[in-house]
Amino acid sequence: MLRQQLTVAHHMGSSTVSPGPHSMGGQSSPSVYFGLSRRGSLSSLAESDLVQTTPKFVKDTSKFWYKPTISREEAIIMLKDKRPGTFVVRDSNSFPGAFGLALKVATVPPNVQTKAGADPASELVRHFLIEPTPKGVRLRGCSNEPVFGSLAALVYQHSITPLALPYKLVLPESDPAGEVSNPESPHSSEVPSSAAALLAQGAACNVLYLNTVDTESLTGPQAVAKAAKVTFSTDPIPKTTVVHFKVSSQGITLTDNNRKLFFRRHYPVTAVTYCGIDPEDRRWTKSNVPGAPTEAKIFGFIARKQGGVSDNACHLFAELDPEQPAFAIVNFVTKVMVGQNKVK
């Protein structure tokens, strides 16, 4: 099914369609997330403020990077003269149902022995197997790699952070088969403009809201640590609620769909000064939400109070879905701030 969806998108190019729940065709997006998801949904973030369990992106670049019929050798020829991070995904010939990821890297990994007489440029194209699982797809042989709900989700997450890959994927803006190599491209060490467009659209997931703590002029990791310490020492513990945590280039919006503590709160991007995981790595163990981790990582973001310059507050959360981990949410928030309001 996954391969069929990609093949349809590959052949349809940029034509507009009305995709189904897992479609990757037309101008709509494959499901892409902070971390992972068991399900794919393509409804726009703007369509509803109801709790969504799957974050979304909006631009499908799979027609540039998904080359189902090319061989391993053709992938090497296509990539060896390109800049590091350039990649293609093809159907695996050796493992039916799996995919081959060919990635151009800057240097040969230290644990890899180059073959005598081999073309040095070809050796910089490394190959990885993406295998199907009951929940989606994952990189084979990488124990620290999570399962992604779709191939596109795997690709886009690795364009934000390399995880187990030796190099972060660079989302293509054109077909690498006909692209002119430009190693000095200004996008080489930055977020590609196509990825920036995805970040600008935003993403969302459910998290457990824990507390908001005044930190006065304090920001950064120290503010998150203070908020966590205050929250853990409060007796009785603060009331918690599941919130829809939406991030976009406009800022962060929290929606308590059960209206247990509040309805909606918005923090403009210019007010958010930091986002990070609790530096003391405390875990939240008091969640009564079914399916939530028994020891959830804690993270928070710091935002200036409305009308204030130095008065800050730390908004504290615990990850709710182990397949949408705190580190990925924090990383996404940080990326959204790039070029707009640098995280300090």
C-alpha positions as CSV (number, residue, x, y, z in Angstrom):
1,M,0.0,0.0,0.0
2,L,2.8,2.4,0.9
3,R,4.7,1.8,-2.3
4,Q,1.5,2.2,-4.3
5,Q,0.8,5.6,-2.7
6,L,4.3,6.8,-3.5
7,T,4.2,5.5,-7.0
8,V,0.9,7.4,-7.6
9,A,2.5,10.6,-6.2
10,H,5.6,10.0,-8.3
11,H,3.7,9.8,-11.5
12,M,1.2,12.5,-10.7
13,G,3.8,15.2,-10.1
14,S,2.2,18.4,-9.0
15,S,-1.3,17.8,-10.2
16,T,-4.0,18.5,-7.6
17,V,-6.0,15.7,-6.2
18,S,-8.1,15.1,-3.1
19,P,-6.0,12.6,-1.2
20,G,-7.4,9.9,1.0
21,P,-6.3,9.5,4.7
22,H,-2.8,8.1,3.8
23,S,-2.4,9.6,0.3
24,M,0.8,11.4,-0.7
25,G,-0.4,12.7,-4.1
26,G,-0.9,16.3,-5.4
27,Q,-0.1,19.3,-3.3
28,S,-1.1,17.8,0.0
29,S,1.3,16.5,2.4
30,P,2.3,13.0,3.6
31,S,1.9,12.9,7.3
32,V,4.9,14.3,9.0
33,Y,5.5,14.9,12.6
34,F,7.5,16.0,15.6
35,G,8.4,12.4,16.1
36,L,6.3,9.4,15.0
37,S,2.8,8.4,14.5
38,R,0.8,5.2,14.2
39,R,-1.6,6.9,11.8
40,G,-1.5,9.3,8.9
41,S,-3.9,12.1,8.5
42,L,-3.8,14.8,5.8
43,S,-6.4,17.2,7.1
44,S,-5.1,20.8,7.3
45,L,-4.1,22.2,10.6
46,A,-6.4,25.1,9.9
47,E,-9.5,22.9,9.4
48,S,-10.0,22.2,13.1
49,D,-8.7,22.9,16.5
50,L,-9.8,19.6,17.8
51,V,-7.2,17.3,19.3
52,Q,-5.2,15.7,16.5
53,T,-3.0,12.8,17.3
54,T,-0.9,13.2,14.2
55,P,1.0,16.5,13.3
56,K,1.2,17.5,9.7
57,F,3.3,19.2,7.1
58,V,2.1,20.5,3.8
59,K,4.6,20.1,0.9
60,D,5.2,16.8,-0.8
61,T,8.6,16.6,-2.4
62,S,8.6,12.8,-2.9
63,K,8.5,13.2,-6.6
64,F,12.1,14.5,-6.4
65,W,13.5,11.9,-3.9
66,Y,11.4,8.8,-4.6
67,K,12.8,6.9,-7.6
68,P,11.2,3.5,-7.3
69,T,12.7,1.8,-10.4
70,I,16.4,2.9,-10.3
71,S,19.2,0.5,-9.4
72,R,21.8,0.9,-6.7
73,E,24.4,1.8,-9.4
74,E,22.1,4.4,-10.9
75,A,21.6,6.0,-7.5
76,I,25.4,6.2,-7.0
77,I,25.8,7.9,-10.4
78,M,23.0,10.3,-9.6
79,L,24.4,11.3,-6.2
80,K,28.2,11.1,-6.2
81,D,28.8,14.6,-7.6
82,K,26.1,16.2,-5.5
83,R,26.5,18.0,-2.2
84,P,26.4,16.1,1.1
85,G,22.8,15.4,2.3
86,T,21.5,14.8,-1.2
87,F,19.6,11.5,-1.3
88,V,17.1,9.3,-3.2
89,V,14.9,6.5,-2.0
90,R,14.3,3.5,-4.3
91,D,12.5,0.1,-4.1
92,S,14.8,-2.5,-2.7
93,N,15.6,-5.4,-5.2
94,S,17.1,-7.6,-2.5
95,F,14.3,-7.2,0.1
96,P,10.8,-7.1,-1.4
97,G,8.6,-4.5,0.3
98,A,11.6,-2.6,1.7
99,F,13.2,0.6,0.4
100,G,16.8,1.5,-0.2
101,L,18.1,5.0,0.9
102,A,21.1,6.2,-0.9
103,L,22.7,9.2,0.8
104,K,25.7,11.4,-0.2
105,V,27.9,12.1,2.9
106,A,30.8,14.4,3.4
107,T,33.3,11.8,4.6
108,V,33.4,8.0,4.6
109,P,32.3,6.8,8.1
110,P,35.4,5.7,10.2
111,N,34.0,2.2,10.6
112,V,33.8,1.6,6.9
113,Q,36.7,0.2,4.9
114,T,37.0,1.5,1.4
115,K,37.5,-1.0,-1.4
116,A,40.9,-1.1,-3.1
117,G,40.6,0.8,-6.4
118,A,37.1,2.0,-5.7
119,D,36.0,5.4,-7.0
120,P,36.4,7.8,-4.0
121,A,33.3,9.8,-5.0
122,S,31.2,6.6,-5.2
123,E,32.3,5.6,-1.7
124,L,30.7,8.8,-0.4
125,V,27.3,7.5,-1.4
126,R,26.2,5.3,1.5
127,H,23.3,2.9,1.5
128,F,20.7,2.1,4.1
129,L,17.7,-0.2,4.2
130,I,14.3,1.1,5.2
131,E,12.2,-1.9,6.3
132,P,8.4,-2.1,6.8
133,T,7.0,-2.9,10.3
134,P,3.4,-3.5,11.5
135,K,3.4,0.2,12.6
136,G,5.2,1.8,9.6
137,V,8.8,1.9,8.5
138,R,12.2,2.3,10.2
139,L,15.9,2.2,9.4
140,R,17.1,-1.4,9.7
141,G,19.8,-2.2,12.2
142,C,19.6,1.0,14.1
143,S,18.3,0.4,17.6
144,N,18.0,4.0,18.4
145,E,15.8,4.7,15.4
146,P,12.0,4.9,16.1
147,V,9.2,3.6,13.8
148,F,7.7,6.2,11.5
149,G,4.1,6.1,10.3
150,S,5.1,6.7,6.7
151,L,8.1,6.8,4.4
152,A,7.7,10.5,4.0
153,A,7.6,11.0,7.8
154,L,10.9,9.2,8.1
155,V,12.4,11.3,5.4
156,Y,11.2,14.7,6.8
157,Q,12.2,13.9,10.4
158,H,15.7,13.0,9.2
159,S,15.8,16.4,7.4
160,I,15.4,18.0,10.8
161,T,17.8,15.8,12.7
162,P,20.0,12.9,11.3
163,L,19.3,10.5,14.2
164,A,21.2,7.4,13.3
165,L,22.2,8.6,9.8
166,P,25.7,10.0,9.3
167,Y,24.4,13.1,7.7
168,K,21.1,15.1,7.8
169,L,18.9,14.7,4.7
170,V,18.6,17.8,2.5
171,L,15.1,18.0,1.0
172,P,15.4,18.6,-2.7
173,E,14.0,21.6,-4.5
174,S,14.4,19.9,-7.9
175,D,15.0,16.5,-9.4
176,P,18.6,15.3,-8.4
177,A,18.7,13.5,-11.7
178,G,18.9,16.8,-13.5
179,E,20.2,19.1,-10.8
180,V,23.4,21.0,-11.3
181,S,25.8,20.4,-8.5
182,N,26.5,23.4,-6.3
183,P,28.5,22.6,-3.2
184,E,28.7,26.3,-2.2
185,S,24.9,26.6,-2.1
186,P,23.9,28.8,0.9
187,H,21.4,26.1,1.9
188,S,24.2,23.6,2.5
189,S,24.4,24.2,6.3
190,E,20.9,25.7,6.8
191,V,17.4,24.4,6.7
192,P,16.5,24.0,3.0
193,S,13.9,26.4,1.8
194,S,11.5,23.5,1.2
195,A,12.0,22.4,4.8
196,A,11.5,26.0,5.9
197,A,8.2,26.0,4.1
198,L,7.2,22.9,6.0
199,L,8.2,24.4,9.2
200,A,6.3,27.6,8.5
201,Q,3.1,25.6,8.1
202,G,3.7,24.0,11.4
203,A,2.9,20.7,13.2
204,A,1.1,19.6,16.3
205,C,0.6,16.7,18.7
206,N,-0.9,15.9,22.1
207,V,1.2,16.4,25.3
208,L,0.4,16.5,29.0
209,Y,0.4,20.1,30.3
210,L,1.9,20.1,33.8
211,N,2.3,23.7,35.1
212,T,3.2,27.3,34.4
213,V,5.9,28.8,36.7
214,D,7.0,32.4,36.8
215,T,10.8,32.5,36.3
216,E,11.2,36.4,36.4
217,S,14.3,37.2,34.3
218,L,15.5,33.6,34.2
219,T,15.4,31.8,30.8
220,G,17.2,28.9,29.2
221,P,17.8,25.4,30.8
222,Q,17.9,27.0,34.2
223,A,14.3,28.2,33.9
224,V,13.1,24.8,32.8
225,A,14.9,23.2,35.7
226,K,13.4,25.7,38.2
227,A,9.9,25.1,36.8
228,A,10.3,21.3,37.1
229,K,11.6,21.6,40.7
230,V,8.7,23.8,41.7
231,T,6.2,21.5,40.0
232,F,7.6,18.4,41.7
233,S,7.7,20.0,45.1
234,T,4.2,21.4,45.0
235,D,1.8,19.5,47.3
236,P,-0.7,18.6,46.2
237,I,0.7,18.2,42.6
238,P,-0.8,20.7,40.1
239,K,-3.8,19.5,38.1
240,T,-2.7,18.3,34.6
241,T,-4.5,18.1,31.4
242,V,-4.0,16.8,27.8
243,V,-3.4,19.7,25.4
244,H,-3.1,20.1,21.7
245,F,0.4,21.5,21.3
246,K,0.6,23.3,17.9
247,V,3.8,24.9,16.6
248,S,4.0,27.2,13.6
249,S,6.0,30.2,12.4
250,Q,3.3,32.3,14.2
251,G,4.2,30.8,17.6
252,I,2.9,28.1,20.0
253,T,-0.8,27.5,20.6
254,L,-2.1,25.3,23.4
255,T,-5.7,24.0,23.3
256,D,-7.3,22.2,26.2
257,N,-10.0,20.4,24.4
258,N,-11.6,19.3,27.6
259,R,-11.5,22.9,29.0
260,K,-10.2,21.4,32.2
261,L,-7.8,24.2,33.0
262,F,-8.2,26.7,30.1
263,F,-9.5,26.8,26.6
264,R,-6.8,28.2,24.4
265,R,-3.5,30.0,24.9
266,H,-1.2,31.5,22.2
267,Y,2.4,32.5,22.6
268,P,3.8,34.5,19.6
269,V,7.1,33.5,18.1
270,T,8.6,36.8,19.2
271,A,7.8,36.0,22.9
272,V,9.3,32.5,23.0
273,T,12.9,32.6,24.0
274,Y,13.8,29.0,24.7
275,C,12.6,25.4,24.5
276,G,14.3,22.5,26.1
277,I,14.2,19.2,28.0
278,D,14.6,19.3,31.8
279,P,18.4,19.4,32.3
280,E,18.1,17.2,35.4
281,D,16.2,14.6,33.4
282,R,13.3,14.2,35.9
283,R,10.5,12.0,34.7
284,W,6.7,12.4,35.2
285,T,5.3,9.3,36.7
286,K,1.9,10.5,37.8
287,S,0.0,10.5,34.4
288,N,-3.4,8.8,34.5
289,V,-3.8,9.0,30.7
290,P,-4.2,5.5,29.1
291,G,-1.2,4.6,27.0
292,A,1.0,7.4,28.4
293,P,4.6,6.5,29.3
294,T,5.1,5.4,32.9
295,E,8.2,7.6,33.0
296,A,7.7,10.5,30.7
297,K,10.4,13.0,29.8
298,I,9.6,16.6,30.8
299,F,10.2,19.6,28.6
300,G,9.2,23.3,28.6
301,F,9.3,26.5,26.7
302,I,10.0,30.0,28.1
303,A,7.9,32.9,26.9
304,R,7.9,36.5,27.9
305,K,4.8,37.7,29.6
306,Q,2.5,39.9,27.5
307,G,3.6,43.5,27.8
308,G,6.7,42.6,29.7
309,V,10.4,42.7,28.7
310,S,12.2,40.7,31.4
311,D,9.3,38.8,33.1
312,N,9.3,35.2,31.9
313,A,7.2,32.1,32.5
314,C,8.1,28.5,31.9
315,H,5.3,26.3,30.5
316,L,6.0,22.7,31.5
317,F,4.9,19.5,29.7
318,A,5.4,15.8,29.7
319,E,5.5,13.7,26.6
320,L,2.3,11.7,26.1
321,D,3.0,9.4,23.2
322,P,6.3,7.5,23.2
323,E,6.2,7.8,19.4
324,Q,6.2,11.6,19.6
325,P,9.1,12.1,22.0
326,A,10.0,15.2,23.9
327,F,13.4,15.6,22.1
328,A,11.7,15.8,18.7
329,I,9.1,18.3,19.9
330,V,11.9,20.5,21.3
331,N,14.0,20.2,18.2
332,F,11.0,21.2,16.0
333,V,10.3,24.3,18.1
334,T,13.9,25.3,17.9
335,K,13.9,24.9,14.1
336,V,10.8,27.0,13.8
337,M,12.6,29.8,15.6
338,V,15.5,29.8,13.2
339,G,15.7,33.1,11.3
340,Q,12.8,34.6,13.3
341,N,13.5,34.6,16.9
342,K,16.7,32.8,17.7
343,V,16.4,30.5,20.7
344,K,18.8,31.8,23.3
